[in-house]
């Protein structure tokens, strides 16, 4: 749990970086990510040294044993002169991380030239994290030794006094990611944690699932899925399932290498050291994956369009369009195995758009697969990023239909105010959504005037596969009884008398 004290410390680090001239939140997080990774390497090395001293078993080492190699360790340089720290990180540690091989950092000779490591019989993949793989084009942008020292001091204070475990590290990183307050040019923006957790609760992933977010951004959905699995299965998972959990269970794709680094670090801080995080345009011909995953969780980019020539032909066969929000729905269906479950966020236009492409993807979901739920969300959910109206679609890939009726829910509150401040409020429909979704038998008796209800498939077909809740919701009008004209005039007469008496009293006081 991130307390106010921890938030204040993070905010102080953030302010120090801003004062140094780095004002882009994404750049701030990226630079903090590098430093957190540098510290984590030294933590691993300290654990290896401790185990080696106790057991006498030789352990793989990340840092070279030379004086230059040992000087790159966080515990060795953190109390040095600011200028010395800056030189070590910018000229040794950072270049070394970008050239990490086999879980080892390269050494440096007396002239400061990098020496690539020889093959080490004790080398493991412990340092070959997904994050390390995406460091090749990273840039160190901390402007001055003084700013760097403040960041290192601040992070070290957090780690030594406030962060007790991996869960806390993940919460800390989540809080920092919450400061990303701008949407990308294609309409992608970070999904609030409570919305992600709701979607994961609807899908209920298990330790045997293979989970993908083909537009992963900061890997929030993968992290939320991992937290759900640990919370529900941690005490019963087998060694094989834990091995699956730490790597092959989670897959994420993105076209922004900065996001890939951040998402890999986010997963690493949640005990997922080697996920399949890859640079890939998911809807292009570059991505040929099909029938692989059992769960898809995503908030794909809205508003974006892609080059028609690059779009994978099997996606265009389902919905012939350049709109990313439609192409991703076709992509989920292709990438999942039969029986695979998906919860994804779509803009409202997907629900009622009248184009051939809009209708064809809705028809595909309803006729050829099982569309289970449409949860309409209020437009303020994504503020301050954007004020778009969105919905969550929940469906299962069957390849043989199965949609008999669709459950609709009109979410009116998500536990936060719907303005730019997004302050906490007691009004929250999310617990009710989760409870009702997992007990749909009880929903059959509800009427169209209720907040949730079923709509038969045939009615949706007759309405051109329209999935907007307002198409089916019935509003109950309560007649308002107004006073008669005579009663209104009598009230006015009474008010005139009161005014006259008041004026008379005032004149008497003058």
C-alpha positions in Angstrom: 0.0 0.0 0.0 1.5 3.4 -1.1 1.1 5.7 1.9 1.1 9.5 1.9 4.7 9.5 3.1 5.8 7.4 0.1 3.8 9.5 -2.3 5.5 12.7 -0.9 8.9 11.1 -1.4 8.2 10.1 -5.0 6.8 13.6 -5.7 10.0 15.1 -4.3 12.1 13.0 -6.6 9.8 14.0 -9.5 10.1 17.7 -8.6 13.9 17.4 -8.5 13.9 16.0 -12.0 11.5 18.7 -13.3 13.7 21.4 -11.7 16.6 19.9 -13.7 14.7 20.6 -17.0 13.1 17.2 -17.7 9.3 18.0 -17.8 7.9 15.2 -20.0 6.4 12.6 -17.6 7.3 9.8 -20.0 10.9 10.8 -20.0 11.0 11.2 -16.2 9.6 7.7 -15.8 12.1 6.3 -18.3 15.1 7.8 -16.5 13.8 6.6 -13.2 13.3 3.1 -14.7 17.0 3.0 -15.7 18.1 3.8 -12.2 15.7 1.3 -10.6 17.1 -1.3 -12.9 20.7 -0.4 -12.1 19.9 -0.8 -8.4 18.1 -4.1 -8.9 21.2 -5.6 -10.6 23.2 -4.8 -7.5 20.5 -6.3 -5.3 20.8 -9.5 -7.3 24.5 -9.5 -6.9 24.3 -9.0 -3.2 21.9 -12.0 -2.9 24.3 -14.1 -5.0 27.3 -13.1 -2.8 25.4 -13.9 0.4 24.3 -17.3 -0.9 27.8 -18.1 -2.0 29.3 -17.2 1.3 26.7 -19.4 3.2 26.7 -22.4 0.9 30.2 -22.3 -0.6 28.5 -22.8 -4.1 29.9 -20.6 -6.8 27.2 -18.3 -8.1 27.0 -16.4 -11.4 28.0 -12.8 -11.2 26.6 -9.8 -13.1 29.4 -7.3 -12.4 33.0 -7.9 -13.4 35.3 -8.6 -10.5 37.8 -5.9 -11.5 37.9 -2.5 -9.7 36.2 -0.9 -12.7 33.5 -3.5 -12.7 32.8 -3.3 -9.0 32.7 0.5 -9.2 29.5 0.2 -11.3 27.5 -1.3 -8.4 24.9 0.9 -6.8 26.1 0.1 -3.3 29.6 1.2 -4.2 29.0 4.5 -5.9 25.8 5.8 -4.1 27.7 7.7 -1.4 30.4 9.1 -3.8 31.0 12.7 -4.9 28.1 13.7 -7.3 30.5 14.3 -10.2 32.1 10.9 -9.7 28.6 9.3 -9.6 27.6 11.0 -12.8 30.8 9.9 -14.6 30.4 6.3 -13.4 26.8 6.0 -14.5 27.0 8.0 -17.8 30.3 6.6 -19.0 30.3 3.0 -17.5 27.1 1.7 -16.0 24.7 3.0 -18.8 26.9 1.8 -21.7 27.5 -1.5 -19.9 23.7 -2.2 -19.5 23.2 -1.5 -23.2 25.7 -4.2 -23.9 24.6 -6.7 -21.3 25.1 -10.3 -22.5 24.4 -13.7 -20.9 23.4 -12.0 -17.6 26.8 -10.3 -17.4 27.9 -6.7 -17.7 31.1 -5.9 -19.8 34.3 -4.7 -18.1 36.4 -1.6 -18.8 40.1 -1.3 -19.2 42.4 1.4 -17.8 41.6 3.7 -20.7 37.9 3.4 -20.2 37.4 1.1 -23.2 34.7 -1.5 -23.0 35.7 -5.2 -22.9 32.9 -7.6 -23.8 32.6 -10.5 -21.4 34.0 -14.0 -22.4 31.7 -17.0 -22.2 31.1 -17.8 -18.5 30.4 -21.4 -17.6 28.4 -20.1 -14.6 26.4 -17.5 -16.6 22.6 -17.8 -16.5 19.7 -15.8 -17.9 19.2 -14.0 -14.6 20.2 -10.7 -16.1 18.7 -11.3 -19.5 15.4 -9.7 -18.6 13.0 -8.3 -21.2 14.0 -4.9 -19.9 17.6 -5.5 -20.7 16.8 -6.5 -24.2 15.3 -3.1 -24.9 18.1 -1.0 -23.6 20.1 -0.8 -26.9 18.6 2.5 -28.0 18.1 4.0 -24.5 19.5 7.4 -23.7 20.8 8.8 -20.4 19.2 12.2 -20.0 19.8 13.3 -16.4 21.3 16.8 -16.9 23.6 17.4 -14.0 25.5 15.5 -11.2 23.5 17.4 -8.6 20.1 16.3 -10.0 21.4 12.7 -10.3 22.6 12.6 -6.7 19.2 13.9 -5.5 17.4 11.1 -7.4 19.8 8.4 -6.1 19.4 9.6 -2.6 15.7 9.8 -2.9 15.4 6.3 -4.4 17.7 4.8 -1.9 15.7 6.3 1.0 12.5 4.8 -0.5 14.0 1.3 -1.0 15.7 1.1 2.4 12.9 2.6 4.6 9.6 2.3 2.8 9.6 -0.6 0.2 9.4 -3.9 2.0 8.7 -6.3 -0.9 8.0 -6.8 -4.6 4.4 -5.8 -4.2 5.4 -2.5 -2.8 7.8 -2.0 -5.6 5.0 -2.6 -8.1 2.7 -0.2 -6.3 5.4 2.4 -6.3 5.9 2.0 -10.1 2.1 2.1 -10.6 1.9 5.4 -8.7 4.6 6.8 -11.0 2.8 5.6 -14.1 -0.3 7.4 -12.8 1.5 10.6 -13.6 1.3 9.9 -17.3 -1.4 12.4 -18.1 -1.3 12.7 -21.9 -2.7 10.5 -24.6 -0.7 9.4 -27.6 -1.3 10.7 -31.1 -3.3 7.6 -32.0 -5.6 7.9 -29.0 -3.9 5.4 -26.7 -3.9 6.2 -23.0 -3.3 4.4 -19.8 -6.2 2.5 -18.4 -7.0 3.3 -14.7 -6.0 0.5 -12.4 -9.5 -0.1 -11.0 -11.0 -0.5 -14.5 -8.2 -3.0 -15.4 -8.9 -4.9 -12.2 -12.6 -5.0 -13.0 -11.9 -6.5 -16.4 -9.6 -9.1 -15.0 -12.2 -10.0 -12.4 -14.7 -10.6 -15.2 -12.3 -12.9 -17.1 -10.8 -14.6 -14.0 -7.5 -15.9 -15.4 -5.9 -19.0 -14.0 -2.3 -20.2 -13.6 -2.6 -22.3 -16.9 -3.8 -19.4 -19.1 -1.6 -17.7 -21.7 -2.4 -14.0 -21.6 -1.8 -11.4 -24.2 -2.2 -7.6 -24.6 -1.3 -6.8 -28.2 -1.3 -3.0 -27.4 0.4 -3.3 -24.0 1.7 0.2 -23.4 2.9 0.1 -19.8 1.7 -3.6 -19.4 -1.0 -2.6 -16.9 -3.4 -5.4 -18.0 -0.7 -8.0 -17.7 0.3 -6.7 -14.2 -3.3 -6.8 -13.1 -3.8 -10.3 -14.4 -0.6 -11.4 -12.6 -1.8 -9.8 -9.3 -5.1 -11.6 -9.6 -3.4 -15.0 -10.2 -1.1 -14.5 -7.2 -4.0 -13.4 -5.0 -6.1 -16.4 -5.9 -3.6 -19.2 -6.6 -0.3 -18.4 -5.0 -0.6 -21.2 -2.3 -1.6 -23.9 -4.8 0.6 -23.3 -7.8 3.0 -26.0 -8.9 6.6 -25.3 -9.8 5.8 -25.7 -13.4 3.0 -23.1 -13.1 5.4 -20.7 -11.4 7.9 -21.2 -14.2 5.1 -20.5 -16.7 4.1 -17.4 -14.6 7.6 -15.9 -14.6 7.8 -15.9 -18.3 5.7 -17.6 -20.9 2.3 -16.8 -19.4 2.5 -13.1 -20.4 2.9 -11.6 -23.8 2.7 -7.9 -24.8 3.3 -6.0 -28.1 3.8 -2.3 -28.7 5.3 -0.1 -31.4 7.0 2.3 -28.9 10.3 1.0 -27.6 10.1 3.4 -24.6 6.8 1.8 -23.6 8.4 -1.6 -24.1 11.2 -0.8 -21.6 8.7 0.6 -19.1 6.3 -2.4 -19.5 9.2 -4.8 -19.1 10.3 -3.0 -15.9 6.7 -3.0 -14.6 6.5 -6.7 -15.1 9.9 -7.4 -13.6 8.8 -5.5 -10.4 5.9 -8.0 -10.2 8.1 -11.1 -10.3 7.8 -11.6 -14.1 11.4 -11.4 -15.2 11.2 -12.8 -18.8 7.8 -12.1 -20.4 7.4 -12.0 -24.2 7.5 -8.3 -24.6 8.1 -7.5 -28.2 8.2 -4.6 -30.7 5.4 -5.4 -33.1 2.7 -3.7 -35.0 0.0 -6.1 -34.0 -2.5 -5.5 -36.9 0.1 -5.6 -39.6 1.4 -8.4 -41.8 4.4 -8.6 -39.4 2.1 -10.3 -36.9 1.0 -13.8 -38.1 0.1 -15.2 -34.6 -3.1 -17.2 -34.5 -4.8 -19.6 -32.1 -2.2 -19.1 -29.4 -3.6 -17.3 -26.4 -6.4 -18.2 -23.9 -7.0 -14.7 -22.6 -6.8 -11.3 -24.2 -7.0 -8.1 -22.1 -6.6 -4.8 -23.8 -7.4 -1.2 -24.3 -6.4 -0.8 -28.0 -5.6 2.6 -29.5 -8.7 4.7 -30.6 -8.8 7.1 -33.5 -5.7 5.6 -35.1 -5.5 4.5 -38.7 -2.8 2.4 -40.3 -1.5 2.0 -43.8 -3.9 -0.1 -45.8 -1.1 -2.0 -47.5 0.4 -3.1 -44.2 -2.8 -4.5 -42.6 -3.0 -8.2 -42.4 -5.3 -9.6 -45.0 -7.1 -12.0 -42.6 -8.1 -9.0 -40.5 -9.5 -7.1 -43.5 -11.5 -10.2 -44.4 -13.4 -9.8 -41.1 -13.7 -6.0 -41.1 -12.4 -4.1 -44.2 -11.2 -0.9 -42.6 -8.2 1.1 -41.5 -9.7 1.9 -38.1 -7.6 0.4 -35.3 -10.4 -0.1 -32.9 -12.2 -2.4 -35.3 -9.0 -4.2 -36.5 -8.0 -5.1 -33.0 -11.3 -6.8 -32.3 -10.7 -9.0 -35.4 -7.1 -9.5 -34.1 -8.3 -10.8 -30.7 -10.5 -13.4 -32.4 -7.6 -14.5 -34.6 -4.9 -14.7 -31.8 -7.0 -16.6 -29.3 -7.6 -20.3 -29.2 -11.1 -21.6 -29.3 -12.6 -21.1 -25.9 -10.3 -18.1 -25.3 -11.8 -15.2 -23.3 -11.4 -11.5 -24.1 -12.3 -8.3 -22.2 -11.4 -5.1 -24.1 -12.3 -1.5 -24.1 -13.8 0.1 -27.2 -15.1 3.6 -28.0 -18.8 4.0 -28.2 -18.7 4.3 -32.0 -17.8 0.6 -32.3 -21.2 -0.2 -30.7 -23.4 1.7 -33.1 -21.3 2.8 -36.1 -23.3 2.3 -39.3 -20.4 1.6 -41.7 -20.1 -1.8 -43.3 -16.9 -2.4 -41.3 -18.6 -1.5 -38.0 -21.5 -3.8 -38.7 -19.3 -6.7 -40.0 -17.2 -6.9 -36.8 -20.3 -6.8 -34.6 -21.9 -9.5 -36.8 -18.8 -11.6 -36.4 -18.9 -11.4 -32.6 -22.5 -12.2 -32.4 -23.0 -14.8 -35.1 -19.7 -16.7 -35.1 -18.7 -16.3 -31.4 -20.2 -15.7 -28.0 -20.6 -12.0 -27.1 -21.3 -12.2 -23.4 -21.5 -8.6 -22.1 -21.5 -4.9 -23.1 -20.7 -2.7 -20.1 -21.2 1.0 -20.9 -18.9 3.3 -19.0 -19.3 7.0 -18.2 -17.3 9.4 -20.3 -15.3 10.7 -17.3 -13.5 7.3 -16.7 -10.4 8.3 -18.7 -10.1 11.9 -17.5 -7.9 13.8 -17.4 -6.5 12.0 -20.5 -9.7 12.2 -22.6 -13.4 12.5 -22.2 -14.4 9.8 -24.6 -17.4 7.5 -24.0 -16.3 3.9 -23.9 -17.6 0.4 -23.2 -16.1 -3.0 -22.1 -16.9 -5.9 -24.4 -16.6 -9.4 -22.9 -16.7 -12.3 -25.4 -15.5 -15.9 -26.0 -14.0 -17.2 -29.2 -16.0 -20.2 -30.3 -15.9 -20.2 -34.1 -19.4 -21.7 -33.9 -21.7 -19.0 -32.5 -23.2 -19.3 -29.1 -24.7 -15.8 -28.6 -28.2 -16.4 -27.4 -28.6 -13.2 -25.4 -26.2 -10.3 -24.5 -26.0 -8.8 -21.0 -25.9 -5.0 -20.8 -24.9 -2.9 -17.9 -25.1 0.8 -17.6 -22.2 1.9 -15.4 -22.9 5.3 -13.9 -20.1 5.5 -11.3 -16.7 3.9 -10.9 -15.7 5.1 -7.4 -14.2 8.4 -8.6 -15.7 11.8 -9.6 -16.1 12.1 -13.3 -14.3 15.4 -13.6 -10.7 16.1 -14.3 -9.8 15.8 -10.6 -11.1 12.2 -10.3 -11.4 12.3 -6.5 -12.6 9.3 -4.6 -16.3 8.9 -4.0 -18.5 6.3 -2.4 -20.6 5.8 -5.6 -19.2 2.7 -7.3 -20.9 0.3 -9.6 -17.9 -2.0 -10.2 -18.5 -4.4 -7.3 -22.1 -4.8 -8.5 -21.0 -5.4 -12.1 -18.6 -8.2 -11.0 -21.2 -9.8 -8.7 -23.9 -9.8 -11.4 -21.7 -10.9 -14.2 -20.8 -14.1 -12.3 -24.4 -14.8 -11.5 -26.2 -14.1 -14.8 -29.0 -16.5 -14.0 -30.4 -14.0 -11.6 -30.4 -11.3 -14.3 -33.0 -12.9 -16.4 -35.8 -11.5 -14.3 -34.6 -7.9 -14.6 -36.5 -5.4 -16.8 -35.2 -2.9 -19.3 -35.7 -0.1 -16.8 -33.1 -1.6 -14.5 -29.3 -0.8 -14.6 -28.6 -4.2 -16.1 -30.6 -6.5 -18.3 -30.5 -9.2 -21.1 -31.3 -8.5 -24.7 -32.1 -11.5 -27.0 -29.8 -12.0 -29.9 -32.6 -11.7 -32.5 -33.6 -8.3 -31.2 -30.0 -7.2 -31.7 -29.9 -8.7 -35.2 -33.2 -6.9 -36.1 -31.5 -3.6 -35.0 -28.6 -4.0 -37.4 -26.4 -5.5 -34.7 -26.5 -2.2 -32.7 -24.9 -2.7 -29.3 -25.5 0.7 -27.7 -27.4 0.3 -24.4 -29.7 3.3 -25.1 -31.2 1.3 -28.0 -32.7 -1.2 -25.6 -32.9 0.6 -22.3 -36.4 1.7 -21.3 -36.8 4.9 -19.3 -39.5 5.0 -16.7 -41.2 8.3 -16.7 -42.7 9.3 -13.3 -45.6 11.9 -13.8 -45.0 15.1 -12.0 -48.0 16.8 -10.4 -48.0 20.5 -10.6 -50.2 22.9 -8.6 -53.3 24.3 -10.3 -53.2 27.9 -11.7 -55.5 28.9 -8.8 -53.1 27.5 -6.2 -50.1 29.3 -7.9 -52.0 32.6 -7.9 -53.0 32.2 -4.2 -49.3 31.7 -3.4 -48.3 34.8 -5.3 -51.0 36.8 -3.4 -49.5 35.5 -0.1 -46.0 36.5 -1.2 -47.2 40.0 -2.1 -48.7 40.5 1.3 -45.5 39.4 3.0 -43.4 41.8 0.8 -45.7 44.7 1.6 -45.5 44.0 5.4 -41.8 43.8 5.2 -41.5 47.1 3.4 -43.8 48.8 5.9 -41.6 47.5 8.8 -38.5 48.8 7.1 -40.0 52.3 6.6 -40.8 52.3 10.3 -37.2 51.7 11.1 -35.9 54.6 9.0 
